[in-house]
Amino acid sequence: MTDSTIPTAQLGAHGPAVGVQGLGCMGMSFAYGPTDAEASRATLERALELGITLYDTADAYGQGENEKFLSPFFKAHRDEVVIATKFALAIPPDDPTRRIIRNDPPYIRQAVEASLKRLDVDAIDLYYMHRRDVNVPIEESVGTMAQLVREGKVKHLGLSEVTATELRAAQDIHPIAAVQSEWSLFSRDIEAQVVPAARELGVALVPYSPLGRGFLTGSFTNADKDLTADDFRRQQPRFTGDNAAANAALLEPVRTVAEAHGVSLGQIALAWVQQQTTVHDLPVIPIPGTRKPGRVEENAAATGIELTKEELELLEPIAGQVAGDRYADMRFSSAGRE
């Protein structure tokens, strides 16, 4: 791939312009097995060279270690990058292996201060509510987040895995720049209500796991057999047992399209997500995660692939045939509450 940079898109009506593809940084410290700090640092630098400017992390990734890892890179390129991090997944003091969802104002304030310290920045560019606690009125949570904007600690607000109703309620309190939800050839539930609401409100969509957590690349076919014991994907229903075998067979049309373009399966999966900005008429900025410079080059190249109407039709049925839910417990996803 050449060093020409990717196009840009705007996060919401008043948010910053960013590359039309961002970078998910979770795997550099957490969830997907052994990490390589040197390769990850090289990946961050290469991504920026290619015009990838939105970098996504969260306080829950490695219990804050991901934010700490990214801090030197962010400081070295502060005026060139848009930092996105999240709050809401708290760790109970008596059980560090668990996560509980907290959206209450005192916790939000505690979380933002901790993230600012770990990131070593004066302000967070895009601050997301990572998951929704339905026991706390969203007006209360977003109201506190809006105060952080007024105080200069946060520049723009985002929400993750919210329903259309929740998004509208939040927008009434303060402009929302972006909604982050899973969106891929395997996961399309947000198209029913969340995507139309985002389009109506002028909110950008930031799809996480646009490569189906790597499954759409063909890099593994069964989590139990192919991935290390500490890999998060072994806990997800789609990637184990009979579900994995059934879902692997769904890659055939992706492979057909990839062969026609002379590119990888992952590039077609990403191109499909990128093209949803035209299909649904709203900014779509996926954040595929990787820890390898070569892979970030491959991912960025997908922004230049245009699928034909016939190819889109060939890929259309895949999501409806996927076996297994996105998570073992869907209550904390937007689809589980719509």
TIBABA-776880 format. One record per residue (C-alpha): chain; y, z, x; residue in three letters. Coordinates in steps of 0.5 Angstrom, whole numbers, always signed. Each point is the difference from the previous one (the first is absolute). Example, Ala and Ser with C-alpha at 12.3 -4.5 7.8 and 13.67 -1.06 7.14 Angstrom:
% residues 2
PT chaine     y     z     x residu
PT      A    -9   +16   +25    Ala
PT      A    +7    -2    +2    Ser
This chain:
% residues 338
PT chaine     y     z     x residu
PT      A    +0    +0    +0    Met
PT      A    +7    -1    +2    Thr
PT      A    +5    +5    +1    Asp
PT      A    +4    -3    -6    Ser
PT      A    +2    +6    -5    Thr
PT      A    -3    +1    -7    Ile
PT      A    +5    -1    -6    Pro
PT      A    +4    +6    -3    Thr
PT      A    +0    +3    -7    Ala
PT      A    +4    +6    -3    Gln
PT      A    -2    +7    -2    Leu
PT      A    +2    +1    -7    Gly
PT      A    +7    -2    -2    Ala
PT      A    +4    +4    +5    His
PT      A    -5    +1    +5    Gly
PT      A    -1    -3    +7    Pro
PT      A    -2    -7    +2    Ala
PT      A    -7    +0    +4    Val
PT      A    -5    -5    +2    Gly
PT      A    -5    -2    -6    Val
PT      A    -5    +3    +3    Gln
PT      A    +0    +8    +3    Gly
PT      A    -5    +4    +4    Leu
PT      A    -4    +5    -3    Gly
PT      A    -1    +5    +6    Cys
PT      A    -5    +6    -3    Met
PT      A    -6    -3    +4    Gly
PT      A    +4    +1    +7    Met
PT      A    -2    +8    -1    Ser
PT      A    -4    +1    -6    Phe
PT      A    -6    -2    -5    Ala
PT      A    -3    -7    +3    Tyr
PT      A    -4    +3    +6    Gly
PT      A    +2    +1    +7    Pro
PT      A    +7    -2    +2    Thr
PT      A    +3    -3    +7    Asp
PT      A    +7    +2    +1    Ala
PT      A    +2    -5    +5    Glu
PT      A    -3    -6    -4    Ala
PT      A    +4    +3    -6    Ser
PT      A    +7    +0    +4    Arg
PT      A    -1    -7    +2    Ala
PT      A    -1    -2    -8    Thr
PT      A    +6    +4    -2    Leu
PT      A    +4    -4    +5    Glu
PT      A    -3    -7    -1    Arg
PT      A    +1    +1    -8    Ala
PT      A    +7    +1    +2    Leu
PT      A    +0    -6    +4    Glu
PT      A    -2    -4    -6    Leu
PT      A    +5    +2    -5    Gly
PT      A    -4    +6    -3    Ile
PT      A    +5    +5    -1    Thr
PT      A    -3    +5    -6    Leu
PT      A    -4    +5    +3    Tyr
PT      A    -4    +5    -4    Asp
PT      A    -3    +7    +1    Thr
PT      A    -1    +6    -4    Ala
PT      A    +1    +8    +2    Asp
PT      A    -8    +0    -2    Ala
PT      A    -2    -5    +5    Tyr
PT      A    -4    +5    +5    Gly
PT      A    +4    +6    -3    Gln
PT      A    +7    -3    +3    Gly
PT      A    -3    -3    +6    Glu
PT      A    +1    -7    -2    Asn
PT      A    +8    +1    -1    Glu
PT      A    +0    +3    +7    Lys
PT      A    -4    -5    +3    Phe
PT      A    +5    -5    -2    Leu
PT      A    +6    +3    +1    Ser
PT      A    +1    -2    +8    Pro
PT      A    +0    -7    -3    Phe
PT      A    +5    +1    -6    Phe
PT      A    +5    +3    +5    Lys
PT      A    -1    -6    +5    Ala
PT      A    +2    -5    -6    His
PT      A    +3    +4    -5    Arg
PT      A    +5    -5    -2    Asp
PT      A    -5    -5    -1    Glu
PT      A    -5    +3    -4    Val
PT      A    -1    +3    -7    Val
PT      A    -4    +7    +0    Ile
PT      A    -4    +1    -6    Ala
PT      A    -3    +7    -1    Thr
PT      A    -3    +4    -6    Lys
PT      A    -1    +7    -3    Phe
PT      A    -4    +3    -5    Ala
PT      A    -7    +1    +3    Leu
PT      A    +0    +7    +2    Ala
PT      A    -5    +4    +4    Ile
PT      A    -2    +7    -2    Pro
PT      A    +0    +5    +5    Pro
PT      A    -7    +3    -1    Asp
PT      A    -3    -7    +0    Asp
PT      A    +3    -5    +5    Pro
PT      A    -6    -5    -3    Thr
PT      A    +3    -1    -7    Arg
PT      A    +7    -3    -3    Arg
PT      A    +4    +2    -6    Ile
PT      A    +5    -4    -3    Ile
PT      A    +7    +4    +0    Arg
PT      A    +6    -3    -3    Asn
PT      A    +4    +6    -1    Asp
PT      A    +7    +0    +3    Pro
PT      A    -1    +6    +5    Pro
PT      A    -6    -4    +3    Tyr
PT      A    +4    -6    +0    Ile
PT      A    +6    +3    +4    Arg
PT      A    -5    +3    +5    Gln
PT      A    -4    -6    +1    Ala
PT      A    +6    -5    +1    Val
PT      A    +3    +5    +5    Glu
PT      A    -7    +0    +4    Ala
PT      A    -1    -7    +0    Ser
PT      A    +7    -1    +3    Leu
PT      A    -1    +5    +5    Lys
PT      A    -7    -4    +2    Arg
PT      A    +3    -7    +0    Leu
PT      A    +6    +3    +4    Asp
PT      A    +5    -4    -5    Val
PT      A    +6    +2    -4    Asp
PT      A    -2    -4    -6    Ala
PT      A    -6    -3    -3    Ile
PT      A    +1    -7    -2    Asp
PT      A    -5    +0    -6    Leu
PT      A    -3    +6    -3    Tyr
PT      A    -5    +0    -4    Tyr
PT      A    -4    +5    -5    Met
PT      A    -7    -2    +2    His
PT      A    -3    +3    -6    Arg
PT      A    +2    +2    -7    Arg
PT      A    -1    +7    -2    Asp
PT      A    +0    -1    -8    Val
PT      A    +1    +8    -1    Asn
PT      A    +7    -1    +3    Val
PT      A    +5    -4    -4    Pro
PT      A    +2    -7    +4    Ile
PT      A    +7    +1    -1    Glu
PT      A    +0    +7    +4    Glu
PT      A    -4    -3    +6    Ser
PT      A    +5    -6    +0    Val
PT      A    +6    +4    -1    Gly
PT      A    -2    +4    +6    Thr
PT      A    -1    -7    +4    Met
PT      A    +7    -2    -3    Ala
PT      A    +3    +6    +3    Gln
PT      A    -3    -2    +7    Leu
PT      A    +3    -7    +0    Val
PT      A    +7    +4    -2    Arg
PT      A    -1    +4    +6    Glu
PT      A    -1    -5    +5    Gly
PT      A    -7    +2    +1    Lys
PT      A    -4    -6    -3    Val
PT      A    +3    -7    -1    Lys
PT      A    -4    -3    -6    His
PT      A    -5    +2    -4    Leu
PT      A    -7    -2    -2    Gly
PT      A    -6    +2    -4    Leu
PT      A    -8    -1    +1    Ser
PT      A    -5    -1    -5    Glu
PT      A    +4    +1    -6    Val
PT      A    +0    -3    -7    Thr
PT      A    +5    -5    -3    Ala
PT      A    +2    +6    -5    Thr
PT      A    +1    +5    +6    Glu
PT      A    +4    -6    +4    Leu
PT      A    +5    -1    -6    Arg
PT      A    +1    +8    +0    Ala
PT      A    +1    +0    +7    Ala
PT      A    +5    -6    +0    Gln
PT      A    +4    +4    -5    Asp
PT      A    +1    +5    +5    Ile
PT      A    +1    -4    +6    His
PT      A    -1    -7    +3    Pro
PT      A    -7    -1    +2    Ile
PT      A    +0    -5    +6    Ala
PT      A    -8    -1    +0    Ala
PT      A    -6    +2    -3    Val
PT      A    -6    +0    +4    Gln
PT      A    -7    -1    -3    Ser
PT      A    -7    -3    +2    Glu
PT      A    +0    -7    -1    Trp
PT      A    -4    -6    +2    Ser
PT      A    -6    -5    -2    Leu
PT      A    -4    +6    -1    Phe
PT      A    +5    +5    -4    Ser
PT      A    +5    -3    -5    Arg
PT      A    +1    +5    -5    Asp
PT      A    +7    +1    +1    Ile
PT      A    +1    -7    -3    Glu
PT      A    +0    +2    -7    Ala
PT      A    +5    +5    +0    Gln
PT      A    +3    +2    +7    Val
PT      A    +2    -7    +2    Val
PT      A    +4    -2    -6    Pro
PT      A    +4    +7    +0    Ala
PT      A    +1    -1    +7    Ala
PT      A    +3    -7    -1    Arg
PT      A    +4    +2    -6    Glu
PT      A    +3    +6    +4    Leu
PT      A    +1    -4    +7    Gly
PT      A    -5    +4    +4    Val
PT      A    -4    -3    +5    Ala
PT      A    -7    +1    +1    Leu
PT      A    -3    +2    +6    Val
PT      A    -8    -1    +0    Pro
PT      A    -4    +5    +4    Tyr
PT      A    -7    -2    +2    Ser
PT      A    +1    -8    -1    Pro
PT      A    -6    -1    +4    Leu
PT      A    -4    +4    -5    Gly
PT      A    -1    +6    +6    Arg
PT      A    -2    -6    +5    Gly
PT      A    -6    -2    -5    Phe
PT      A    +3    -6    -2    Leu
PT      A    +0    -2    +7    Thr
PT      A    -7    +0    +1    Gly
PT      A    +0    +5    +6    Ser
PT      A    -5    +5    -4    Phe
PT      A    -4    -1    -6    Thr
PT      A    -3    +7    -1    Asn
PT      A    +4    +6    +2    Ala
PT      A    -6    +4    +1    Asp
PT      A    -3    -4    +5    Lys
PT      A    +6    -3    +3    Asp
PT      A    +5    +5    +1    Leu
PT      A    +0    +7    +4    Thr
PT      A    -1    +6    -4    Ala
PT      A    +7    +2    +0    Asp
PT      A    +3    -6    -3    Asp
PT      A    +3    +1    -7    Phe
PT      A    -3    -6    -3    Arg
PT      A    -7    +3    +0    Arg
PT      A    +3    +4    -6    Gln
PT      A    +2    -6    -4    Gln
PT      A    -5    -3    -5    Pro
PT      A    +2    -7    +1    Arg
PT      A    -3    +0    +7    Phe
PT      A    -7    +3    +0    Thr
PT      A    -6    -1    -3    Gly
PT      A    -2    -5    -6    Asp
PT      A    +8    -1    -1    Asn
PT      A    +1    -2    +7    Ala
PT      A    -5    -5    +0    Ala
PT      A    +2    -3    -7    Ala
PT      A    +8    +0    +3    Asn
PT      A    -2    -4    +6    Ala
PT      A    -3    -5    -4    Ala
PT      A    +7    -1    -3    Leu
PT      A    +3    -2    +7    Leu
PT      A    -3    -7    -1    Glu
PT      A    +6    -4    -3    Pro
PT      A    +4    +4    +5    Val
PT      A    -4    -3    +5    Arg
PT      A    +0    -7    -3    Thr
PT      A    +8    +0    +0    Val
PT      A    +0    +3    +7    Ala
PT      A    -4    -6    +3    Glu
PT      A    +5    -5    -4    Ala
PT      A    +6    +3    +4    His
PT      A    -4    +1    +6    Gly
PT      A    +2    +8    +0    Val
PT      A    -3    +6    -1    Ser
PT      A    -2    +4    -6    Leu
PT      A    +5    +5    +1    Gly
PT      A    +5    -5    +1    Gln
PT      A    -2    -3    -7    Ile
PT      A    +0    +7    -3    Ala
PT      A    +7    +1    +3    Leu
PT      A    +3    -6    -2    Ala
PT      A    -2    +1    -8    Trp
PT      A    +3    +7    +0    Val
PT      A    +7    -3    +4    Gln
PT      A    +0    -6    -6    Gln
PT      A    +0    +5    -5    Gln
PT      A    +7    +0    +1    Thr
PT      A    +1    -7    -3    Thr
PT      A    -6    +1    -5    Val
PT      A    +4    +7    -3    His
PT      A    +7    -2    +2    Asp
PT      A    +2    +7    +4    Leu
PT      A    +0    +2    +7    Pro
PT      A    -7    +1    +3    Val
PT      A    -1    +3    +7    Ile
PT      A    -7    +2    +2    Pro
PT      A    -1    +5    +5    Ile
PT      A    -7    -2    +3    Pro
PT      A    -2    +5    +5    Gly
PT      A    -3    -1    +7    Thr
PT      A    +0    +3    +7    Arg
PT      A    -1    -7    +4    Lys
PT      A    +6    -5    +2    Pro
PT      A    -5    -6    -1    Gly
PT      A    -1    +2    -7    Arg
PT      A    +7    +2    -1    Val
PT      A    +2    -8    +2    Glu
PT      A    -6    -2    -5    Glu
PT      A    +3    +4    -5    Asn
PT      A    +7    -3    +1    Ala
PT      A    -2    -7    +0    Ala
PT      A    -3    +1    -7    Ala
PT      A    +7    +0    -3    Thr
PT      A    +0    -7    +2    Gly
PT      A    -6    -2    -4    Ile
PT      A    +1    -3    -7    Glu
PT      A    -6    +0    -5    Leu
PT      A    +0    -6    -5    Thr
PT      A    -1    +1    -7    Lys
PT      A    -7    -2    +0    Glu
PT      A    -1    +5    +6    Glu
PT      A    +3    +6    -4    Leu
PT      A    -4    -2    -6    Glu
PT      A    -6    +0    +4    Leu
PT      A    +2    +7    +2    Leu
PT      A    +2    +3    -6    Glu
PT      A    -7    +2    -3    Pro
PT      A    -1    +5    +6    Ile
PT      A    +3    +6    -2    Ala
PT      A    -3    +0    -7    Gly
PT      A    -7    +0    +3    Gln
PT      A    +1    +6    +5    Val
PT      A    -5    +5    +0    Ala
PT      A    +2    +8    +1    Gly
PT      A    +7    +3    -1    Asp
PT      A    +6    +0    +5    Arg
PT      A    -1    +8    +1    Tyr
PT      A    -6    +4    -2    Ala
PT      A    +5    +4    -4    Asp
PT      A    +5    -5    -3    Met
PT      A    +5    +6    -4    Arg
PT      A    +5    -1    +6    Phe
PT      A    +0    -7    +0    Ser
PT      A    +5    -4    -5    Ser
PT      A    -6    -3    -3    Ala
PT      A    -3    +6    -2    Gly
PT      A    +6    +2    -4    Arg
PT      A    +2    -6    -3    Glu
